[in-house]
Amino acid sequence: MSIDTAHDHASSLTHVVSGIVSDLQNLMKQELKLFVSEQNAKLMKAKEAAVMLSVGFFALHIGAILLALTFVYLLMQLIPGHFAWIYYGIAGAILAILGGILLAVGIARVQRINPVPSQVESTVKGNL
């Protein structure tokens, strides 16, 4: 009789351990799915930011060229009698400062994207 009880006890212990291992595997699969999902969302945000930065840079570049030429001709009309390179230098300096400011704002926006998976981190801490 004690043999059957020992066998039943070992069988139930094996069943409990296999259940724990199965639950652990399911938990790890769920954590991995959450991690992949969160990383994909962050990748999409980074992609959108990169597209916006590149399109915005291109539009600003073309607009800056046209505005710089307009500004140069305006300076030539308002303050005549100087060499053209002086007017182009003034316009170039103003646009370089403006471009630096816009570039700094774009870099700051890209740096706001957090690469650490916050949801996965919090759920892992909660599960441990």
N, CA and C of each residue as an Amber inpcrd file, in Angstrom:
protein
   384
   0.8150000  -1.1860000   0.0000000   0.0000000   0.0000000   0.0000000
   0.8640000   1.2580000   0.0000000   1.9750000   1.2190000   0.7210000
   2.8410000   2.3750000   0.7870000   3.5170000   2.6360000  -0.5420000
   3.6760000   1.6250000  -1.3510000   4.2730000   1.8020000  -2.6750000
   3.3350000   2.6000000  -3.5610000   2.0660000   2.2760000  -3.5250000
   1.0850000   3.0160000  -4.3250000   1.0090000   4.4700000  -3.8640000
   1.0790000   4.7310000  -2.5850000   1.0220000   6.0900000  -2.0570000
   2.2610000   6.8670000  -2.4780000   3.4140000   6.2280000  -2.4240000
   4.6490000   6.8900000  -2.8480000   4.5960000   7.1850000  -4.3310000
   4.0620000   6.2480000  -5.1000000   3.9460000   6.4540000  -6.5420000
   2.9690000   7.5970000  -6.8530000   1.8420000   7.6450000  -6.1310000
   0.8620000   8.7270000  -6.3090000   1.4560000  10.0720000  -5.8990000
   2.2340000  10.0540000  -4.8060000   2.8690000  11.2890000  -4.3320000
   3.9000000  11.7980000  -5.3550000   4.7050000  10.9130000  -5.9020000
   5.6910000  11.2900000  -6.9180000   4.9880000  11.7620000  -8.1770000
   3.9040000  11.0970000  -8.5340000   3.1430000  11.4920000  -9.7240000
   2.5260000  12.8720000  -9.5390000   1.9560000  13.1470000  -8.3700000
   1.3480000  14.4680000  -8.1390000   2.4220000  15.5450000  -8.0460000
   3.5730000  15.2080000  -7.4880000   4.6760000  16.1710000  -7.4270000
   5.1750000  16.4960000  -8.8240000   5.2860000  15.4790000  -9.6680000
   5.6860000  15.6810000 -11.0630000   4.6550000  16.5430000 -11.7840000
   3.3960000  16.2910000 -11.5130000   2.3270000  17.0770000 -12.1360000
   2.4070000  18.5470000 -11.7040000   2.6760000  18.7960000 -10.4280000
   2.7880000  20.1670000  -9.9240000   3.9910000  20.8700000 -10.5430000
   5.1250000  20.1640000 -10.5710000   6.3300000  20.7640000 -11.1410000
   6.1390000  21.0420000 -12.6240000   5.5360000  20.1140000 -13.3580000
   5.3020000  20.3510000 -14.7850000   4.3220000  21.5060000 -14.9880000
   3.3660000  21.6540000 -14.0920000   2.4450000  22.7920000 -14.1750000
   3.1600000  24.1070000 -13.9420000   4.0750000  24.1260000 -12.9870000
   4.8570000  25.3390000 -12.7110000   5.7250000  25.6840000 -13.9130000
   6.3830000  24.6840000 -14.4820000   7.2290000  24.9100000 -15.6530000
   6.3900000  25.4070000 -16.8270000   5.2160000  24.8210000 -17.0040000
   4.3220000  25.2530000 -18.0900000   3.8720000  26.7020000 -17.8750000
   3.5110000  27.0500000 -16.6510000   3.1090000  28.4310000 -16.3510000
   4.2620000  29.4030000 -16.5850000   5.4600000  28.9910000 -16.1990000
   6.6360000  29.8350000 -16.4060000   6.8970000  30.0490000 -17.8960000
   6.7380000  28.9860000 -18.6750000   6.9230000  29.1060000 -20.1260000
   5.8820000  30.0500000 -20.7210000   4.6450000  29.9180000 -20.3030000
   3.5830000  30.8100000 -20.7990000   3.8560000  32.2570000 -20.4060000
   4.3210000  32.4600000 -19.1760000   4.6340000  33.8120000 -18.7150000
   5.7610000  34.4140000 -19.5370000   6.7910000  33.6290000 -19.8050000
   7.9200000  34.1290000 -20.6000000   7.4740000  34.4380000 -22.0330000
   6.6060000  33.6190000 -22.5980000   6.0870000  33.8890000 -23.9460000
   5.2940000  35.1930000 -23.9710000   4.4780000  35.4100000 -22.9410000
   3.6960000  36.6440000 -22.8670000   4.6060000  37.8560000 -22.7080000
   5.6320000  37.7350000 -21.8830000   6.5750000  38.8330000 -21.6930000
   7.3070000  39.1420000 -22.9910000   7.6880000  38.1090000 -23.7230000
   8.3730000  38.3090000 -24.9990000   7.4460000  38.9870000 -26.0070000
   6.1800000  38.5670000 -26.0510000   5.2220000  39.2140000 -26.9580000
   5.0350000  40.6840000 -26.5950000   4.9510000  40.9760000 -25.2950000
   4.7960000  42.3630000 -24.8520000   6.0320000  43.1810000 -25.2220000
   7.2040000  42.5970000 -25.0270000   8.4470000  43.2780000 -25.3750000
   8.5030000  43.5950000 -26.8560000   8.1770000  42.6150000 -27.7050000
   8.2090000  42.8180000 -29.1580000   7.1850000  43.8690000 -29.5660000
   6.0050000  43.8020000 -28.9860000   4.9600000  44.7740000 -29.3150000
   5.3850000  46.1950000 -28.9360000   5.9630000  46.3430000 -27.7510000
   6.3850000  47.6680000 -27.3020000   7.5380000  48.1900000 -28.1620000
   8.4710000  47.3220000 -28.5240000   9.5880000  47.7430000 -29.3700000
   9.1060000  48.1410000 -30.7570000   8.1270000  47.4240000 -31.2880000
   7.5650000  47.7970000 -32.5910000   6.8990000  49.1680000 -32.5350000
   6.1890000  49.4480000 -31.4420000   5.5490000  50.7550000 -31.2990000
   6.5960000  51.8590000 -31.2320000   7.6750000  51.6160000 -30.5050000
   8.7300000  52.6260000 -30.4080000   9.4540000  52.7900000 -31.7330000
   9.6190000  51.7000000 -32.4560000  10.2480000  51.7790000 -33.7660000
   9.3990000  52.6020000 -34.7280000   8.0860000  52.4520000 -34.6540000
   7.1950000  53.2500000 -35.5010000   7.2910000  54.7320000 -35.1390000
   7.3860000  55.0440000 -33.8470000   7.5400000  56.4420000 -33.4310000
   8.8550000  57.0150000 -33.9490000   9.9120000  56.2250000 -33.8630000
  11.2110000  56.6840000 -34.3540000  11.1770000  56.8800000 -35.8650000
  10.5020000  55.9810000 -36.5610000  10.3890000  56.0890000 -38.0140000
   9.6150000  57.3570000 -38.3900000   8.5060000  57.5960000 -37.6990000
   7.7180000  58.8030000 -37.9690000   8.5370000  60.0600000 -37.7010000
   9.2860000  60.0630000 -36.6160000  10.1120000  61.2290000 -36.2860000
  11.1860000  61.4380000 -37.3500000  11.8000000  60.3400000 -37.8130000
  12.8510000  60.4570000 -38.8310000  12.2840000  60.9670000 -40.1530000
  11.1160000  60.4780000 -40.5390000  10.4920000  60.9470000 -41.7810000
  10.1400000  62.4250000 -41.6690000   9.5620000  62.8120000 -40.5300000
   9.1920000  64.2120000 -40.3450000  10.4270000  65.1120000 -40.3500000
  11.4920000  64.6570000 -39.6940000  12.7230000  65.4470000 -39.6800000
  13.3100000  65.5990000 -41.0750000  13.3270000  64.5180000 -41.8490000
  13.9340000  64.6070000 -43.1770000  13.0930000  65.4420000 -44.1360000
  11.7850000  65.2660000 -44.1150000  10.9220000  66.0750000 -44.9850000
  10.9700000  67.5410000 -44.5590000  10.9200000  67.7620000 -43.2560000
  11.0060000  69.1350000 -42.7560000  12.3410000  69.7820000 -43.0940000
  13.4190000  69.0170000 -42.9920000  14.7380000  69.5510000 -43.3430000
  14.8040000  69.9150000 -44.8180000  14.2640000  69.0610000 -45.6720000
  14.2810000  69.3360000 -47.1100000  13.4800000  70.6020000 -47.4310000
  12.2710000  70.7060000 -46.8680000  11.4370000  71.8830000 -47.1190000
  12.0990000  73.1520000 -46.5740000  12.6670000  73.0520000 -45.3930000
  13.3550000  74.2070000 -44.8300000  14.5680000  74.5950000 -45.6600000
  15.2420000  73.6180000 -46.1890000  16.4220000  73.8870000 -47.0030000
  16.0560000  74.6740000 -48.2650000  15.0530000  74.1930000 -48.9730000
  14.6170000  74.8910000 -50.1930000  14.0830000  76.2810000 -49.8440000
  13.2440000  76.3520000 -48.8170000  12.7040000  77.6470000 -48.4060000
  13.7900000  78.6010000 -47.9520000  14.7820000  78.0820000 -47.2520000
  15.8680000  78.9240000 -46.7800000  16.6770000  79.4880000 -47.9420000
  16.8910000  78.6720000 -48.9480000  17.6250000  79.1620000 -50.1230000
  16.8600000  80.3090000 -50.7860000  15.5690000  80.1030000 -50.9810000
  14.7640000  81.1520000 -51.6230000  14.6750000  82.4070000 -50.7580000
  14.4840000  82.2200000 -49.4560000  14.4170000  83.3820000 -48.5750000
  15.7590000  84.0960000 -48.4670000  16.8320000  83.3330000 -48.4980000
  18.1510000  83.9560000 -48.4380000  18.3950000  84.8210000 -49.6650000
  18.0290000  84.3130000 -50.8210000  18.1880000  85.1140000 -52.0380000
  17.3080000  86.3640000 -51.9940000  16.0930000  86.2040000 -51.4950000
  15.2000000  87.3450000 -51.3590000  15.7760000  88.3690000 -50.3790000
  16.2860000  87.8710000 -49.2660000  16.8620000  88.7510000 -48.2580000
  18.0970000  89.4830000 -48.7920000  18.9110000  88.7860000 -49.5710000
  20.0970000  89.4110000 -50.1610000  19.6850000  90.5590000 -51.0750000
  18.6840000  90.3170000 -51.9220000  18.2360000  91.3770000 -52.8260000
  17.5730000  92.5160000 -52.0680000  16.9020000  92.2100000 -50.9700000
  16.3240000  93.2560000 -50.1370000  17.4260000  94.1190000 -49.5260000
  18.4590000  93.4780000 -49.0100000  19.5830000  94.2460000 -48.4520000
  20.2540000  95.1140000 -49.5150000  20.3630000  94.5840000 -50.7130000
  20.9680000  95.3610000 -51.8060000  20.1350000  96.6000000 -52.1260000
  18.8180000  96.4760000 -51.9890000  17.9410000  97.6180000 -52.2620000
  17.9740000  98.6290000 -51.1160000  17.9980000  98.1170000 -49.8720000
  17.9500000  99.0100000 -48.7140000  19.2890000  99.6820000 -48.4320000
  20.3900000  98.9340000 -48.6220000  21.7270000  99.4660000 -48.3220000
  22.5970000  99.2730000 -49.5710000  22.4470000 100.1320000 -50.5350000
  23.2150000  99.9410000 -51.7720000  24.6780000 100.3550000 -51.6030000
  25.5050000  99.9380000 -52.5570000  26.8730000 100.3990000 -52.6070000
  27.9020000  99.4680000 -51.9950000  27.5330000  98.2620000 -51.5780000
  28.4940000  97.3180000 -51.0140000  28.6600000  96.1340000 -51.9680000
  29.6670000  95.3430000 -51.6750000  29.8650000  94.1370000 -52.4700000
  28.7600000  93.1210000 -52.1780000  28.4350000  92.3280000 -53.1550000
  27.3660000  91.3350000 -52.9950000  27.7120000  90.2960000 -51.9420000
  28.9930000  89.9530000 -51.7630000  29.3610000  88.9210000 -50.8000000
  29.0270000  89.3250000 -49.3640000  28.9900000  90.6180000 -49.0930000
  28.6200000  91.0910000 -47.7520000  27.1580000  90.7530000 -47.4730000
  26.3190000  91.0060000 -48.4510000  24.9020000  90.7050000 -48.2910000
  24.6760000  89.1930000 -48.1480000  25.3720000  88.4080000 -48.9570000
  25.2450000  86.9580000 -48.8570000  25.7720000  86.4530000 -47.5050000
  26.8170000  87.0630000 -46.9970000  27.3510000  86.6810000 -45.6860000
  26.3720000  86.9440000 -44.5640000  25.7130000  88.0930000 -44.6260000
  24.7100000  88.4230000 -43.6050000  23.5600000  87.4220000 -43.6470000
  23.0650000  87.1550000 -44.8410000  21.9550000  86.2120000 -44.9830000
  22.3830000  84.8130000 -44.5450000  23.5900000  84.4050000 -44.9020000
  24.0790000  83.0780000 -44.5190000  24.2220000  82.9190000 -43.0130000
  24.7110000  83.9550000 -42.3470000  24.8660000  83.8890000 -40.8910000
  23.5160000  83.7570000 -40.1990000  22.5460000  84.5190000 -40.6580000
  21.2030000  84.4440000 -40.0580000  20.6050000  83.0560000 -40.2610000
  20.7460000  82.5160000 -41.4550000  20.1880000  81.1860000 -41.7280000
  20.9340000  80.0840000 -40.9820000  22.2320000  80.2310000 -40.7910000
  22.9890000  79.2340000 -40.0350000  22.5200000  79.1930000 -38.5820000
  22.2650000  80.3470000 -38.0010000  21.7630000  80.3920000 -36.6250000
  20.3790000  79.7600000 -36.5440000  19.5040000  80.1180000 -37.4630000
  18.1590000  79.5440000 -37.4880000  18.2160000  78.0310000 -37.6980000
  19.0610000  77.5740000 -38.6040000  19.1950000  76.1410000 -38.8500000
  19.7130000  75.3970000 -37.6350000  20.6430000  75.9930000 -36.9110000
  21.1490000  75.3650000 -35.6880000  20.0760000  75.2040000 -34.6340000
  19.2310000  76.2080000 -34.5030000  18.1310000  76.1320000 -33.5360000
  17.1560000  75.0230000 -33.9220000  16.7730000  74.9750000 -35.1910000
  15.8390000  73.9400000 -35.6470000  16.4300000  72.5410000 -35.5110000
  17.7000000  72.3930000 -35.7900000  18.3610000  71.1020000 -35.6410000
  18.3790000  70.6680000 -34.1760000  18.6390000  71.5800000 -33.2730000
  18.6400000  71.2590000 -31.8430000  17.2620000  70.8090000 -31.3670000
  16.2080000  71.4460000 -31.8590000  14.8460000  71.0480000 -31.4970000
  14.5510000  69.6430000 -32.0170000  14.9480000  69.3510000 -33.2510000
  14.7280000  68.0170000 -33.8110000  15.4730000  66.9420000 -33.0560000
  16.7080000  67.2110000 -32.6750000  17.4930000  66.2390000 -31.9110000
  16.8630000  66.0110000 -30.5440000  16.3670000  67.0610000 -29.9260000
  15.7100000  66.9190000 -28.6220000  14.4790000  66.0320000 -28.7270000
  13.7330000  66.1540000 -29.8070000  12.5440000  65.3040000 -29.9910000
  12.9280000  63.8450000 -30.1960000  13.9820000  63.5910000 -30.9330000
  14.4300000  62.2200000 -31.1470000  14.9150000  61.6150000 -29.8370000
  15.5610000  62.4090000 -29.0010000  16.0790000  61.9020000 -27.7350000
  14.9780000  61.6010000 -26.7280000  13.7760000  62.0990000 -26.9340000
  12.6650000  61.8090000 -26.0300000  12.1480000  60.3860000 -26.1740000
  12.5170000  59.7040000 -27.2510000  12.0690000  58.3310000 -27.4600000
  12.8420000  57.4420000 -26.5050000  12.1260000  56.7710000 -25.6110000
  12.7420000  55.9400000 -24.5740000  12.9310000  54.5210000 -25.1040000
  14.1820000  54.0490000 -25.2600000  14.4030000  52.7010000 -25.7800000
  14.1580000  51.5940000 -24.7690000  14.0240000  51.9300000 -23.4830000
  13.8070000  50.9180000 -22.4510000  12.3300000  50.5440000 -22.4360000
  12.0120000  49.2760000 -22.5560000  10.6070000  48.8560000 -22.5630000
   9.9780000  48.9860000 -21.1800000   9.2810000  50.0590000 -20.9310000
   8.7580000  50.3620000 -19.6000000   7.6700000  49.3790000 -19.1660000
   6.7830000  48.9610000 -20.0580000   5.7230000  48.0330000 -19.6820000
   6.2930000  46.6730000 -19.3160000   7.2440000  46.2020000 -20.1080000
   7.8470000  44.9050000 -19.8180000   8.6010000  44.9710000 -18.5020000
   9.3300000  46.0560000 -18.2860000  10.0990000  46.2050000 -17.0490000
   9.1750000  46.1600000 -15.8260000   8.0460000  46.8470000 -15.9000000
   7.1390000  46.8910000 -14.7550000   6.4570000  45.5410000 -14.5350000
   6.0950000  44.8510000 -15.6110000   5.4510000  43.5440000 -15.4280000
   6.4270000  42.4870000 -14.9450000   7.6710000  42.5650000 -15.3960000
   8.6700000  41.6120000 -14.9150000   8.9270000  41.8190000 -13.4360000
   9.0370000  43.0840000 -13.0110000   9.2410000  43.3780000 -11.5960000
   8.0450000  42.8890000 -10.7710000   6.8480000  43.0400000 -11.3260000
   5.6490000  42.5920000 -10.6270000   5.5700000  41.0780000 -10.5280000
   6.0800000  40.3800000 -11.5260000   6.0180000  38.9260000 -11.5300000
   7.1040000  38.2980000 -10.6690000   8.1880000  39.0380000 -10.4460000
   9.2520000  38.4940000  -9.6050000   8.9490000  38.8170000  -8.2010000
